[in-house]
């Protein structure tokens, strides 16, 4: 505990030094501002929409990381998972057995299991449109303005399922001038990516634009059984939009996007020798012996209509109407052998309609937003667990229909010129209807539900329908104080909740209580922050200390049933409660006129207060045997950019290091799957021609070729041939990129 106290004292001392420096410099600000580097953005310049209205980052009493398109491009970020390296206390990864399913945790709160019916703990938004399902959510980075990461519960303005935080993917508006961007990138593993995007005005008030991007590379490994690539990529993304601004007070935008992922199946690496002694761990961490074959394809698509009407200087009305859908066909070999010991073919489908109305208010001493939100969505799927050693195919199918309504408001008032109060709240009501089916079929082949040979049902283990309503009021309050024009401190309390539901793989014959479902989980977070500029505006920073009370955690307890029972027992209950606390510091420093540093540091202490398991029958608290997943105690990033003149153009060289300390992939610690701390080293060199139209970039990622786990499966024992497997992050890769802009 002394170590934690020292950390808090050091953080407090740093705050004191920064605040003191800012106050001392306040009188000299006007004179010094004239000498500031005009080409470097300060925290005052960064505009975010974390509170659903345009605000300077310094003035937002929320822990927000804002990564601009330029910064992401300069560091060679490929997709949204790059946020993990540069954002403190965040886990943003590709899900196990997938190429485009997203797993997100912020401050130790998130969603490990992407099965339909389970809600995420971190909300993903594309231009203020909520993306309800994680399939196809590993968004490639192109044609964007910025990405915002909001840490801590965002229940007031973003609603349900944002108890860990929210990620906002903000695309560019078209503008009034014609534009064209063409990009080609080649690299290791036969990587070849192409992007073409542009826009053109039609008359004085209308503009259209579009983009198409393809991302392809060969596998980092091989399926040693079938010869198929492992960890390859074959993704095509499309975007189109039209914007109409009939006058200064009206704006409309119609946007469409589509992503097609045709990458090969991604199977894990067997970490241990099989029970029968026939299969050992492959030498290459990206290799597998998987035997299951079948279709692997993900398609997601969406359309959104946004309208804004500026009634007067005090009131703006906004409407966001959107529809999204997704279809996934996937295969995962849990046992990583040619035999059908534990093979899982799966099919997912989802669609959602959302409508949001906002009213944005601005007064002399106050501002705010109020609105209503509606979601009508369905998430469904079917999968088999082909258990060869049992001679069975266990089929699970079901769906969840959700109708969600909420009303919200958040207002800020200037109590004095320096002291500001913000109050907000949201009422949410979820009406859910579910159906769950689980059946046993003889024969270790696909069941009829996934296209297998038609045959009679051996046993129906689960077959029920259920309905429930989950409603909650989630408030937020903050008080902020301007220590100077460059420094703002704040204190806040906020709540969020993740909606309840039912376990789509529950076995009612083995665990009868599964039909009761589970209730929402809650997080209450207390936070104190300090953000702004110091040292003659040569350092910009944002920092926060937080304490979270996490209750009624929805935890999946899963184990192999022992004879005479068969199958895999799965229970999702409100089994856990945790105390989470830590601090975050991030920012940039202008070390010289030519060198800029970006940095972040996160400390996270996440501990179970209770962990109740019911699989064994009577409730048992095993919190002393469990550790929260995806919660490294330390995370850090440091990158430096040197700018210079070469051949009449500008060159930028950016080496960087990112660090994550030890973490667990599952709540049950496992020395085989637990990941030790590691450091990733990246570097980029980007040259921009004097005309600003041509740009050449060289990028190296994971330069020391670190092998680190991002996911896994654990089914030990003879029944499933001791199937313990892991999925790994990318190895060392290099690429060269050529960009033309007009």
Number of C-alpha atoms within 10 A of each C-alpha: 6 7 8 12 10 11 15 15 12 12 17 13 12 13 18 13 12 21 23 15 16 24 18 14 19 18 12 11 17 10 9 13 12 9 9 14 14 9 7 12 12 24 23 18 12 15 16 23 16 26 19 16 14 12 16 15 24 28 21 21 28 26 25 24 23 20 17 16 19 12 13 21 15 20 25 25 18 14 15 20 20 18 21 21 23 26 28 28 28 26 26 23 22 25 22 26 22 23 26 27 20 25 27 28 26 29 31 26 28 26 24 22 16 17 20 24 24 22 23 28 28 29 27 26 19 15 15 18 23 21 21 22 26 24 27 25 20 19 17 21 22 21 21 16 15 19 23 20 23 23 24 31 35 28 31 28 24 25 27 30 27 31 33 29 28 28 25 22 20 20 16 12 16 21 15 15 10 15 15 16 17 17 18 17 18 18 17 15 16 13 20 19 20 18 20 19 20 19 22 18 19 14 8 11 14 19 22 20 21 20 20 19 22 20 18 19 19 19 21 20 18 22 22 17 15 14 11 18 21 22 27 23 22 19 22 20 21 18 19 18 20 20 23 18 16 12 10 9 12 15 18 19 20 18 20 18 18 19 24 19 21 18 23 23 28 28 30 30 28 30 21 17 16 22 16 9 10 9 17 15 18 16 10 11 22 26 26 31 25 27 20 23 15 12 15 21 22 25 21 21 19 20 19 22 19 20 18 18 17 16 11 11 9 12 16 18 19 17 18 21 17 22 21 23 21 21 19 20 19 21 24 25 29 29 33 32 24 17 18 24 26 26 29 22 24 23 21 20 21 22 21 22 19 21 18 20 17 20 18 20 18 16 11 8 12 15 18 21 22 20 19 18 18 19 20 17 20 22 23 22 22 24 26 29 27 29 26 19 15 16 15 23 29 28 27 26 24 22 23 24 20 20 18 20 20 22 21 23 21 22 19 19 17 17 13 10 9 13 16 20 19 19 19 21 22 25 19 24 18 21 15 21 18 23 18 24 21 24 20 22 23 18 17 21 20 23 28 16 17 17 9 12 12 11 11 11 13 13 13 16 19 25 18 12 15 15 15 15 16 16 18 20 18 25 22 23 20 21 20 22 21 19 18 19 17 23 27 24 25 22 19 20 20 25 27 31 28 28 25 22 26 28 23 30 26 27 26 22 16 19 18 13 17 21 20 15 20 22 20 20 22 22 27 20 21 18 22 21 22 26 29 28 27 23 14 18 22 17 20 24 22 25 24 24 21 21 19 22 15 24 20 21 24 25 20 17 17 16 15 16 15 11 7 5 11 14 20 19 20 22 31 27 27 21 24 22 22 21 16 21 20 22 24 24 22 23 21 22 20 20 14 11 13 11 16 19 18 20 21 24 21 24 23 21 18 23 18 20 16 20 24 18 23 16 19 8 8 8 12 14 15 15 21 11 11 18 19 22 21 30 28 26 19 21 28 24 22 20 20 21 23 17 18 15 12 13 10 11 15 16 21 20 20 22 18 21 18 22 18 24 16 15 21 23 22 19 18 16 16 12 9 12 22 21 21 14 15 14 18 20 19 22 22 22 21 22 22 21 15 14 10 13 13 18 20 18 22 21 23 20 22 20 15 12 13 16 18 20 20 23 25 23 20 20 19 18 13 12 20 22 24 21 26 25 26 25 28 19 17 17 16 18 17 18 20 20 19 17 18 16 15 11
